[in-house]
Amino acid sequence: MTIQQILTKYWGFSSFRPLQEEIIQSVLDGKDTLALLPTGGGKSLCFQVPALARDGLCLVVSPLIALMKDQVDNLKKRGIQAAALHSGMHPDEIDLIIGNCQFGNVKLLYVSPERLTTEKMKQSLLRMNVSLLAVDEAHCISQWGYDFRPPYLQVADIRKFIPNAPILALTATATPGVVKDIQNKLEFKTENVFQKSFERKNLTYLVIKEEDKLKRLLSIVNKVKGTGVIYVRNRRQTKEISEYLEKNKISADFYHAGLDPKTRDQRQTAWIQEEKRIMVSTNAFGMGIDKANVRFVIHLDLPDSIEAYFQEAGRAGRDEKKAYAVLLYENCDILDARHNLSLSFPELSMVRDVYQGLGNYFQIPVGGGRDCQFDFDLHNFSEQYKFQPVIVFNCLRFLEKEGLVLMSDALYQPSRVFIKAKKEDLYRFQVENETLDQFIKVMLRSYSGILTDFIRFNEQELARRCTLPLQNVINNLRLLEKLQILDYLPKKDEPQLIFLQERMDPRDLFLSPENYKDRLKDTTRRMEAMINYASSSNKCRSQTLLAYFGESSTKRCGKCDVCIERNKINLNEMEFDNIIELIKPHLKIKPCSMEELVTAADIVNEDKVIRTIQWLVDNEKIILDKERKYRWK
C-alpha cells in the first residue's frame, strides 16, 4: 500500500497535513529526521504511517506511560498491532511482548527510555526487525530543553543494535539551540530538520493585568462561546474555580492528577462530548487529548516557561477557526513564580533525606529494590516523615532525573491474567486437581487468547460466570499463581513509585551538575522569559513567542492586546519602528522634551511622532518627569 492508501484505510483522512508527507518520505528514504510540529500538528502519524509502510516494527521512545497506553489502545482500535513496555511491568508480561515483537506481527512498540536502555532490551533488539526508531518529546534529550530527562541521553546507544533503522525525532516546542542539540545527541548522520512555523494565525494571544481575576474570567467565558480550558497551578483551585463557574450558571468540571483514573476518564469524556463546557485543570490535562474545537484557553497563573505556555495555549483552535489564548496575571504572580522556583530546587541534604525516607517507608535494604514497584501516597509519606509535600515532590523529580526512581500519576490498570503453563502441563494439572478444573475451564471459555497473552478481565464478572463468591475467585487465582499455572495482576489505580536502581546509601547520593546548577540557571532563564512575556506591552504577543523559538522575521498579528493598542495610533509597523529607532538613542542618553524628540524624528510627520510618544507613555515604556521631560524607563 502507498502511504496515502494507509492514511485513508486506517485513519480515514484523504490527505496529509502540511509537512507530514515530506517528513514520512524523508524517513522512508532512510534519512535521520527531526520534525518540529506545533501542538495538534499530527506528529504521531509521522511515525505510525511509515511503520505500516515498511516491513518490521517501529520502536517508539516515549516518556509518558499514560500517553503510551492511550496510543496503543487507539492503534488497536484501528486494527494495528501495537504494544508498550515500561518500568513496573510483570517480567512475564515483558517477555511475552518481546517474544511477539521478535516472532509476531507487532508494528509499533512503545518503550520508556528507562526500559529501552536495560541490558535485556538491548539484546532483544538484536533479534527484532526494527525499521524505524521514533523519539517522541525529543526535547527531553537536550540539557537545554524545558523537560530534560537524563535517560534520553542513552537513546543514541541503541543505534548500534539497530544499524539499519533511521531515527525520527519529534517535538512541538524547541528553541534553535535545542534543535541543534537534539540532532547532536541522537547522532544524526547529517542535519535534517522539517519545521512548520509555530505561527497560529487563527489564535489571538491576550495578556490582561487584573487583580479581580474571577470577575474578568466570568466576563471572558460569557463573551466567548464554545468549549474551553482554564489552567491553574494547584489542585485546590481547580475545584474552587469550577464551583464558582457552576454557581454562575456556566457548565464546568475540574481535573487533576490526584483524582482516581475512572473519575478522570469520565470527566475528560464529558468535556470532549460537550456535556461539560469548561474544564478547570492543572497542567495534567490536555496531553494526547484530540479535541479540535476548543475556543479558548485561559491561564489564571503564570506557567513556568514559554515552552509550557505555548504548548498549553496551543490546545485552542486546532480546527483553525478563531480562538483565544488568555493569560490573566497580577504583580504577586511574579513573586509567586520566583518563590516556586526556589522550592523546585531543594538542597542535596533534603534530597538525601527524602531518598532515605523512601527506603525506610518501603522497607528496602541497601543494595535491594531494583525494579520493585509500590503504591505511593505522597501525602501519607510526607506526613509520616514530617516533610512538606511540595518539597517531597521536587526531590522526587531530581531522583527521577538521576535515574534512581520513577514516579507515575495514578493510572487505571485493569486486572490481567495469563495462563503460562504449557497445554500438556495444564491438562495434567486439571486432571489431578478436580476442584480447580471447572474454574480453569470457565477462564479458557471466557477469555480467548489467555494462553498466549495477558488478558484484561474483571474478577466480579468471572465470579458471576463461575457462580462463586468473589473472594473464592481471588483465592483461586492466587493459588494458581503460587502453583506456577498462571500470572495474576490485580487492578491498580494508585500512583506508582518504581525503584529503577538498587537502593544506595544516601551518603553516596550526589546530583550531577547538569541536573542541578545548570538546570537552575536554565530554569531561571526560562521563567524570566515567561515573566517578561506577561509584563511587557511593547511588542506583538505572537512576535514575542515566535522570536523565542527562533522565528524573527514575522509580522505583527494585529489582534493581540499589544497590537490593538498600537492600532489606535493609526501608524503602520514600519512608521512606528522608524520613530522608535530615531528617538530611543536620545532618550537613553538624557531626558528630552517633546520638542527635542520631534526634532530628532524630523523626517517623520510631527503628528505621528507625538502619537507614538503618547503611546509609549501610556504603555509605561517612557516616563514623563516633573520637569515635563521624557526618559526611557
VOKE-48612 format. One line per field, with one value per residue (C-alpha): chain; residue in three letters; residue number from 1; x, y, z. Coordinates in steps of 0.1 Angstrom, whole numbers, plus 5000, padded with zeros to 4 digits. Layout:
ch A  ...
aa ala  ...
i NUM  ...
c1 X  ...
c2 Y  ...
c3 Z  ...
END
This chain:
ch A  A  A  A  A  A  A  A  A  A  A  A  A  A  A  A  A  A  A  A  A  A  A  A  A  A  A  A  A  A  A  A  A  A  A  A  A  A  A  A  A  A  A  A  A  A  A  A  A  A  A  A  A  A  A  A  A  A  A  A  A  A  A  A  A  A  A  A  A  A  A  A  A  A  A  A  A  A  A  A  A  A  A  A  A  A  A  A  A  A  A  A  A  A  A  A  A  A  A  A  A  A  A  A  A  A  A  A  A  A  A  A  A  A  A  A  A  A  A  A  A  A  A  A  A  A  A  A  A  A  A  A  A  A  A  A  A  A  A  A  A  A  A  A  A  A  A  A  A  A  A  A  A  A  A  A  A  A  A  A  A  A  A  A  A  A  A  A  A  A  A  A  A  A  A  A  A  A  A  A  A  A  A  A  A  A  A  A  A  A  A  A  A  A  A  A  A  A  A  A  A  A  A  A  A  A  A  A  A  A  A  A  A  A  A  A  A  A  A  A  A  A  A  A  A  A  A  A  A  A  A  A  A  A  A  A  A  A  A  A  A  A  A  A  A  A  A  A  A  A  A  A  A  A  A  A  A  A  A  A  A  A  A  A  A  A  A  A  A  A  A  A  A  A  A  A  A  A  A  A  A  A  A  A  A  A  A  A  A  A  A  A  A  A  A  A  A  A  A  A  A  A  A  A  A  A  A  A  A  A  A  A  A  A  A  A  A  A  A  A  A  A  A  A  A  A  A  A  A  A  A  A  A  A  A  A  A  A  A  A  A  A  A  A  A  A  A  A  A  A  A  A  A  A  A  A  A  A  A  A  A  A  A  A  A  A  A  A  A  A  A  A  A  A  A  A  A  A  A  A  A  A  A  A  A  A  A  A  A  A  A  A  A  A  A  A  A  A  A  A  A  A  A  A  A  A  A  A  A  A  A  A  A  A  A  A  A  A  A  A  A  A  A  A  A  A  A  A  A  A  A  A  A  A  A  A  A  A  A  A  A  A  A  A  A  A  A  A  A  A  A  A  A  A  A  A  A  A  A  A  A  A  A  A  A  A  A  A  A  A  A  A  A  A  A  A  A  A  A  A  A  A  A  A  A  A  A  A  A  A  A  A  A  A  A  A  A  A  A  A  A  A  A  A  A  A  A  A  A  A  A  A  A  A  A  A  A  A  A  A  A  A  A  A  A  A  A  A  A  A  A  A  A  A  A  A  A  A  A  A  A  A  A  A  A  A  A  A  A  A  A  A  A  A  A  A  A  A  A  A  A  A  A  A  A  A  A  A  A  A  A  A  A  A  A  A  A  A  A  A  A  A  A  A  A  A  A  A  A  A  A  A  A  A  A  A  A  A  A  A  A  A  A  A  A  A  A  A  A  A  A  A  A  A  A  A  A  A  A  A  A  A  A  A  A  A  A  A  A  A  A  A  A
aa met  thr  ile  gln  gln  ile  leu  thr  lys  tyr  trp  gly  phe  ser  ser  phe  arg  pro  leu  gln  glu  glu  ile  ile  gln  ser  val  leu  asp  gly  lys  asp  thr  leu  ala  leu  leu  pro  thr  gly  gly  gly  lys  ser  leu  cys  phe  gln  val  pro  ala  leu  ala  arg  asp  gly  leu  cys  leu  val  val  ser  pro  leu  ile  ala  leu  met  lys  asp  gln  val  asp  asn  leu  lys  lys  arg  gly  ile  gln  ala  ala  ala  leu  his  ser  gly  met  his  pro  asp  glu  ile  asp  leu  ile  ile  gly  asn  cys  gln  phe  gly  asn  val  lys  leu  leu  tyr  val  ser  pro  glu  arg  leu  thr  thr  glu  lys  met  lys  gln  ser  leu  leu  arg  met  asn  val  ser  leu  leu  ala  val  asp  glu  ala  his  cys  ile  ser  gln  trp  gly  tyr  asp  phe  arg  pro  pro  tyr  leu  gln  val  ala  asp  ile  arg  lys  phe  ile  pro  asn  ala  pro  ile  leu  ala  leu  thr  ala  thr  ala  thr  pro  gly  val  val  lys  asp  ile  gln  asn  lys  leu  glu  phe  lys  thr  glu  asn  val  phe  gln  lys  ser  phe  glu  arg  lys  asn  leu  thr  tyr  leu  val  ile  lys  glu  glu  asp  lys  leu  lys  arg  leu  leu  ser  ile  val  asn  lys  val  lys  gly  thr  gly  val  ile  tyr  val  arg  asn  arg  arg  gln  thr  lys  glu  ile  ser  glu  tyr  leu  glu  lys  asn  lys  ile  ser  ala  asp  phe  tyr  his  ala  gly  leu  asp  pro  lys  thr  arg  asp  gln  arg  gln  thr  ala  trp  ile  gln  glu  glu  lys  arg  ile  met  val  ser  thr  asn  ala  phe  gly  met  gly  ile  asp  lys  ala  asn  val  arg  phe  val  ile  his  leu  asp  leu  pro  asp  ser  ile  glu  ala  tyr  phe  gln  glu  ala  gly  arg  ala  gly  arg  asp  glu  lys  lys  ala  tyr  ala  val  leu  leu  tyr  glu  asn  cys  asp  ile  leu  asp  ala  arg  his  asn  leu  ser  leu  ser  phe  pro  glu  leu  ser  met  val  arg  asp  val  tyr  gln  gly  leu  gly  asn  tyr  phe  gln  ile  pro  val  gly  gly  gly  arg  asp  cys  gln  phe  asp  phe  asp  leu  his  asn  phe  ser  glu  gln  tyr  lys  phe  gln  pro  val  ile  val  phe  asn  cys  leu  arg  phe  leu  glu  lys  glu  gly  leu  val  leu  met  ser  asp  ala  leu  tyr  gln  pro  ser  arg  val  phe  ile  lys  ala  lys  lys  glu  asp  leu  tyr  arg  phe  gln  val  glu  asn  glu  thr  leu  asp  gln  phe  ile  lys  val  met  leu  arg  ser  tyr  ser  gly  ile  leu  thr  asp  phe  ile  arg  phe  asn  glu  gln  glu  leu  ala  arg  arg  cys  thr  leu  pro  leu  gln  asn  val  ile  asn  asn  leu  arg  leu  leu  glu  lys  leu  gln  ile  leu  asp  tyr  leu  pro  lys  lys  asp  glu  pro  gln  leu  ile  phe  leu  gln  glu  arg  met  asp  pro  arg  asp  leu  phe  leu  ser  pro  glu  asn  tyr  lys  asp  arg  leu  lys  asp  thr  thr  arg  arg  met  glu  ala  met  ile  asn  tyr  ala  ser  ser  ser  asn  lys  cys  arg  ser  gln  thr  leu  leu  ala  tyr  phe  gly  glu  ser  ser  thr  lys  arg  cys  gly  lys  cys  asp  val  cys  ile  glu  arg  asn  lys  ile  asn  leu  asn  glu  met  glu  phe  asp  asn  ile  ile  glu  leu  ile  lys  pro  his  leu  lys  ile  lys  pro  cys  ser  met  glu  glu  leu  val  thr  ala  ala  asp  ile  val  asn  glu  asp  lys  val  ile  arg  thr  ile  gln  trp  leu  val  asp  asn  glu  lys  ile  ile  leu  asp  lys  glu  arg  lys  tyr  arg  trp  lys
i 1  2  3  4  5  6  7  8  9  10  11  12  13  14  15  16  17  18  19  20  21  22  23  24  25  26  27  28  29  30  31  32  33  34  35  36  37  38  39  40  41  42  43  44  45  46  47  48  49  50  51  52  53  54  55  56  57  58  59  60  61  62  63  64  65  66  67  68  69  70  71  72  73  74  75  76  77  78  79  80  81  82  83  84  85  86  87  88  89  90  91  92  93  94  95  96  97  98  99  100  101  102  103  104  105  106  107  108  109  110  111  112  113  114  115  116  117  118  119  120  121  122  123  124  125  126  127  128  129  130  131  132  133  134  135  136  137  138  139  140  141  142  143  144  145  146  147  148  149  150  151  152  153  154  155  156  157  158  159  160  161  162  163  164  165  166  167  168  169  170  171  172  173  174  175  176  177  178  179  180  181  182  183  184  185  186  187  188  189  190  191  192  193  194  195  196  197  198  199  200  201  202  203  204  205  206  207  208  209  210  211  212  213  214  215  216  217  218  219  220  221  222  223  224  225  226  227  228  229  230  231  232  233  234  235  236  237  238  239  240  241  242  243  244  245  246  247  248  249  250  251  252  253  254  255  256  257  258  259  260  261  262  263  264  265  266  267  268  269  270  271  272  273  274  275  276  277  278  279  280  281  282  283  284  285  286  287  288  289  290  291  292  293  294  295  296  297  298  299  300  301  302  303  304  305  306  307  308  309  310  311  312  313  314  315  316  317  318  319  320  321  322  323  324  325  326  327  328  329  330  331  332  333  334  335  336  337  338  339  340  341  342  343  344  345  346  347  348  349  350  351  352  353  354  355  356  357  358  359  360  361  362  363  364  365  366  367  368  369  370  371  372  373  374  375  376  377  378  379  380  381  382  383  384  385  386  387  388  389  390  391  392  393  394  395  396  397  398  399  400  401  402  403  404  405  406  407  408  409  410  411  412  413  414  415  416  417  418  419  420  421  422  423  424  425  426  427  428  429  430  431  432  433  434  435  436  437  438  439  440  441  442  443  444  445  446  447  448  449  450  451  452  453  454  455  456  457  458  459  460  461  462  463  464  465  466  467  468  469  470  471  472  473  474  475  476  477  478  479  480  481  482  483  484  485  486  487  488  489  490  491  492  493  494  495  496  497  498  499  500  501  502  503  504  505  506  507  508  509  510  511  512  513  514  515  516  517  518  519  520  521  522  523  524  525  526  527  528  529  530  531  532  533  534  535  536  537  538  539  540  541  542  543  544  545  546  547  548  549  550  551  552  553  554  555  556  557  558  559  560  561  562  563  564  565  566  567  568  569  570  571  572  573  574  575  576  577  578  579  580  581  582  583  584  585  586  587  588  589  590  591  592  593  594  595  596  597  598  599  600  601  602  603  604  605  606  607  608  609  610  611  612  613  614  615  616  617  618  619  620  621  622  623  624  625  626  627  628  629  630  631  632  633
c1 5000  5011  5013  4981  4963  4975  4963  4928  4924  4934  4927  4900  4919  4920  4952  4981  4985  5013  5048  5035  5041  5076  5086  5073  5091  5123  5121  5112  5143  5163  5173  5176  5149  5138  5102  5091  5053  5032  5007  4980  5001  4998  5032  5022  5012  5047  5060  5028  5023  5059  5057  5029  5045  5077  5085  5094  5084  5088  5104  5088  5106  5080  5084  5048  5032  4997  5004  5018  4987  4964  4983  4985  4947  4939  4961  4945  4910  4922  4933  4970  4991  5009  5024  5041  5070  5077  5091  5070  5056  5055  5086  5064  5044  5077  5089  5056  5057  5093  5086  5056  5079  5105  5083  5048  5032  5036  5041  5047  5064  5063  5092  5100  5137  5144  5132  5149  5184  5183  5207  5178  5162  5194  5200  5163  5167  5193  5166  5140  5135  5134  5126  5124  5134  5110  5118  5087  5090  5126  5133  5137  5172  5186  5201  5187  5152  5125  5119  5154  5154  5189  5177  5171  5208  5213  5189  5217  5235  5207  5215  5244  5218  5196  5221  5197  5169  5168  5157  5128  5128  5096  5088  5063  5085  5122  5144  5171  5198  5177  5170  5208  5214  5187  5205  5239  5227  5209  5240  5223  5244  5235  5214  5178  5150  5114  5099  5064  5062  5049  5027  4990  4971  4937  4948  4946  4970  4959  4976  4955  4968  4939  4935  4900  4907  4874  4853  4874  4872  4834  4833  4856  4837  4804  4816  4834  4812  4822  4843  4874  4902  4912  4947  4956  4987  4972  4946  4926  4920  4906  4877  4871  4870  4849  4823  4825  4816  4788  4773  4773  4754  4784  4788  4822  4842  4877  4906  4939  4963  4950  4916  4911  4916  4879  4868  4894  4883  4846  4853  4876  4849  4821  4842  4851  4815  4805  4783  4806  4816  4847  4875  4894  4927  4963  4988  4979  4951  4955  4984  4972  4936  4923  4897  4899  4871  4885  4876  4897  4925  4928  4957  4950  4986  5019  5033  5069  5082  5073  5075  5049  5026  5029  5020  4990  4977  4981  4953  4929  4917  4932  4903  4920  4890  4891  4902  4918  4947  4943  4968  4955  4982  4989  5022  5020  5020  5056  5066  5049  5067  5101  5092  5080  5113  5132  5111  5117  5154  5158  5192  5211  5207  5169  5170  5191  5166  5137  5156  5164  5128  5116  5139  5126  5089  5090  5114  5140  5175  5206  5215  5180  5147  5157  5126  5103  5070  5049  5016  5026  5006  5028  5008  5008  5046  5051  5030  5048  5083  5073  5082  5064  5046  5058  5094  5090  5076  5105  5130  5114  5118  5156  5157  5139  5164  5193  5176  5171  5133  5103  5071  5038  5005  4975  4969  4940  4953  4926  4932  4951  4957  4978  4979  5016  5016  5021  4990  5001  5010  4978  4958  4976  4970  4933  4930  4949  4930  4893  4883  4901  4893  4859  4874  4901  4876  4855  4885  4895  4860  4856  4889  4902  4940  4946  4971  4992  4989  4979  4941  4921  4893  4870  4871  4834  4824  4845  4828  4794  4803  4817  4788  4814  4818  4843  4868  4868  4877  4906  4918  4918  4937  4964  4967  4971  4998  5016  5014  5030  4999  4992  5002  4976  4979  4952  4939  4958  4946  4971  5001  5032  5068  5093  5130  5150  5183  5193  5188  5221  5234  5221  5257  5267  5239  5250  5233  5252  5258  5237  5208  5211  5233  5229  5192  5187  5204  5184  5151  5156  5162  5130  5110  5123  5113  5078  5076  5089  5062  5035  5047  5059  5035  5056  5058  5032  5024  5027  5060  5074  5065  5078  5111  5116  5115  5138  5113  5125  5111  5073  5048  5026  4994  4973  4948  4966  4963  4995  4986  4951  4967  4992  4964  4948  4976  4969  5006  5018  5045  5074  5064  5062  5095  5112  5101  5113  5147  5151  5141  5153  5191  5184  5162  5189  5214  5194  5158  5143  5114  5087  5102  5136  5121  5101  5133  5152  5125  5121  5120  5086  5053  5051  5017  5028  5058  5035  5011  5039  5054  5019  5015  5049  5039  5005  5023  5049  5079  5089  5082  5073  5091  5082  5102  5080  5109  5107  5131  5134  5122
c2 5000  5036  5060  5077  5044  5036  5071  5065  5029  5033  5069  5079  5110  5119  5140  5147  5179  5203  5187  5153  5138  5153  5140  5105  5104  5115  5086  5061  5073  5062  5097  5107  5133  5159  5170  5202  5204  5225  5210  5194  5192  5154  5142  5106  5099  5108  5075  5055  5056  5047  5019  5003  5011  4991  4956  4952  4973  5009  5014  5045  5061  5080  5095  5092  5059  5074  5086  5052  5034  5058  5055  5017  5015  5038  5019  4985  5000  5008  4972  4979  4957  4977  4972  4991  4983  5004  5002  4983  4957  4920  4902  4875  4903  4919  4885  4879  4913  4910  4875  4889  4916  4891  4865  4881  4909  4938  4970  4996  4990  5019  5019  5042  5055  5037  5003  5009  5010  4978  4951  4927  4951  4958  4921  4916  4943  4922  4897  4922  4936  4973  4995  5029  5044  5072  5095  5114  5145  5147  5180  5157  5147  5182  5196  5230  5216  5225  5189  5174  5137  5120  5085  5101  5106  5069  5065  5070  5040  5018  5027  5002  4974  4986  4999  4999  5019  5057  5079  5102  5127  5147  5177  5205  5231  5237  5267  5269  5257  5227  5218  5216  5197  5171  5162  5160  5139  5114  5112  5123  5114  5148  5177  5173  5194  5198  5227  5241  5277  5280  5309  5303  5329  5319  5321  5355  5359  5383  5392  5411  5425  5421  5420  5406  5376  5358  5387  5390  5353  5354  5382  5363  5330  5348  5367  5338  5309  5273  5249  5259  5250  5270  5262  5269  5259  5238  5211  5231  5259  5235  5226  5262  5278  5250  5255  5293  5289  5264  5289  5315  5290  5281  5243  5233  5205  5201  5177  5169  5140  5133  5122  5084  5073  5064  5099  5115  5094  5102  5140  5140  5122  5145  5176  5161  5153  5188  5176  5200  5233  5241  5221  5237  5219  5217  5210  5173  5179  5181  5158  5135  5148  5152  5180  5204  5229  5244  5281  5294  5285  5307  5307  5321  5316  5321  5289  5280  5287  5299  5263  5251  5281  5278  5241  5246  5277  5258  5234  5261  5264  5233  5233  5265  5286  5317  5310  5328  5322  5345  5350  5368  5380  5404  5415  5390  5362  5372  5370  5336  5323  5332  5316  5284  5283  5283  5254  5235  5232  5216  5213  5180  5172  5173  5151  5126  5127  5120  5092  5077  5081  5062  5033  5030  5036  5006  4986  4982  4972  4989  4970  4958  4970  4973  4973  4970  4989  5003  5021  5055  5081  5112  5130  5100  5096  5134  5133  5103  5118  5154  5167  5194  5176  5202  5196  5158  5162  5183  5159  5130  5150  5151  5114  5107  5128  5108  5076  5063  5062  5067  5083  5079  5096  5073  5052  5028  4993  4967  4932  4909  4872  4849  4811  4804  4766  4746  4729  4694  4706  4724  4694  4672  4697  4698  4660  4659  4689  4683  4712  4738  4721  4738  4772  4769  4757  4788  4810  4793  4796  4832  4848  4839  4845  4838  4811  4835  4869  4888  4893  4921  4908  4916  4894  4902  4891  4859  4852  4855  4831  4806  4811  4816  4843  4870  4861  4825  4836  4858  4829  4805  4830  4835  4797  4790  4818  4802  4768  4785  4778  4815  4851  4872  4910  4927  4960  4992  5027  5042  5064  5042  5046  5023  5019  5018  5010  4992  5013  5031  5046  5082  5094  5081  5101  5131  5153  5158  5195  5193  5181  5209  5240  5241  5233  5260  5286  5274  5272  5307  5320  5303  5316  5352  5349  5340  5369  5392  5380  5387  5421  5437  5456  5470  5440  5419  5388  5364  5380  5376  5339  5332  5351  5329  5298  5315  5330  5366  5379  5375  5403  5418  5397  5429  5415  5408  5432  5450  5453  5465  5494  5501  5502  5531  5554  5547  5540  5511  5489  5505  5540  5531  5512  5540  5566  5544  5540  5578  5588  5559  5567  5603  5591  5566  5594  5620  5632  5650  5675  5669  5695  5678  5644  5659  5675  5641  5625  5654  5632  5619  5637  5656  5644  5608  5613  5629  5600  5575  5592  5593  5556  5549  5569  5551  5518  5528  5525  5561  5583  5620  5635  5666  5689  5677  5658  5623  5595  5558  5535
c3 5000  4994  5023  5010  5010  5045  5057  5042  5053  5090  5098  5072  5060  5023  5026  5049  5069  5059  5062  5072  5038  5035  5069  5062  5028  5044  5069  5041  5023  5053  5065  5101  5106  5131  5129  5147  5145  5168  5193  5173  5142  5138  5150  5157  5121  5110  5125  5125  5087  5078  5104  5084  5050  5058  5069  5106  5136  5147  5181  5198  5227  5249  5284  5295  5304  5301  5266  5256  5269  5250  5217  5220  5227  5198  5174  5184  5178  5142  5138  5141  5163  5190  5225  5252  5276  5307  5341  5367  5343  5353  5340  5322  5305  5293  5279  5261  5244  5234  5220  5200  5186  5176  5161  5158  5138  5162  5141  5169  5202  5227  5252  5281  5279  5312  5298  5265  5280  5300  5290  5283  5259  5241  5235  5224  5198  5180  5173  5162  5127  5137  5106  5124  5158  5167  5196  5208  5230  5217  5236  5267  5253  5255  5287  5274  5268  5292  5304  5303  5312  5315  5304  5270  5267  5263  5234  5208  5223  5209  5173  5171  5179  5150  5125  5095  5112  5106  5135  5136  5165  5172  5193  5195  5212  5207  5206  5179  5204  5214  5177  5172  5204  5197  5164  5181  5210  5187  5164  5132  5102  5086  5099  5086  5101  5090  5108  5104  5115  5151  5140  5147  5126  5140  5176  5194  5223  5251  5284  5309  5341  5365  5403  5402  5381  5388  5377  5345  5339  5341  5316  5291  5293  5288  5258  5240  5230  5229  5250  5269  5293  5323  5337  5373  5394  5422  5427  5453  5428  5401  5424  5437  5403  5388  5416  5411  5374  5382  5407  5379  5356  5335  5329  5343  5359  5373  5366  5382  5387  5422  5410  5406  5370  5365  5375  5353  5323  5329  5332  5302  5281  5293  5282  5249  5242  5254  5282  5302  5286  5306  5322  5350  5354  5364  5336  5340  5315  5277  5267  5240  5240  5205  5206  5177  5185  5218  5215  5244  5268  5299  5323  5358  5369  5352  5336  5343  5308  5274  5261  5286  5279  5242  5243  5266  5248  5215  5225  5215  5179  5164  5139  5125  5134  5156  5191  5221  5245  5275  5304  5334  5359  5386  5403  5431  5404  5395  5432  5435  5403  5418  5452  5434  5416  5449  5462  5429  5437  5472  5488  5483  5520  5516  5485  5505  5535  5512  5495  5529  5539  5508  5515  5551  5541  5517  5539  5511  5522  5508  5477  5470  5454  5418  5395  5426  5422  5450  5455  5467  5486  5486  5513  5536  5531  5537  5569  5583  5578  5586  5551  5531  5502  5476  5488  5485  5450  5439  5455  5436  5404  5409  5419  5387  5367  5382  5371  5406  5408  5386  5398  5379  5385  5392  5361  5359  5351  5350  5363  5339  5338  5316  5318  5313  5318  5286  5273  5283  5318  5321  5310  5335  5363  5356  5357  5390  5406  5401  5423  5401  5368  5363  5373  5347  5320  5326  5322  5290  5275  5287  5276  5242  5239  5276  5267  5246  5262  5293  5291  5308  5330  5358  5390  5397  5362  5365  5399  5382  5354  5379  5403  5431  5458  5447  5474  5463  5428  5441  5463  5433  5412  5439  5444  5407  5406  5435  5417  5386  5364  5357  5363  5381  5382  5403  5391  5402  5403  5428  5419  5415  5426  5409  5421  5389  5407  5438  5469  5477  5509  5509  5517  5482  5465  5445  5420  5387  5378  5347  5368  5394  5389  5352  5354  5380  5357  5327  5345  5359  5323  5310  5340  5334  5297  5308  5332  5305  5281  5307  5319  5286  5264  5236  5212  5195  5216  5186  5175  5211  5212  5177  5183  5214  5191  5165  5141  5140  5107  5114  5111  5138  5143  5145  5171  5204  5233  5223  5186  5195  5215  5187  5161  5180  5170  5133  5123  5102  5117  5096  5106  5143  5144  5125  5150  5179  5162  5159  5194  5216  5213  5226  5255  5265  5268  5287  5294  5264  5259  5233  5211  5212  5203  5174  5161  5164  5142  5119  5088  5101  5103  5136  5145  5141  5164  5191  5189  5192  5222  5239  5232  5248  5279  5282  5280  5305  5281  5287  5317  5318  5348  5369  5346  5317  5302  5288  5297  5287  5315
END
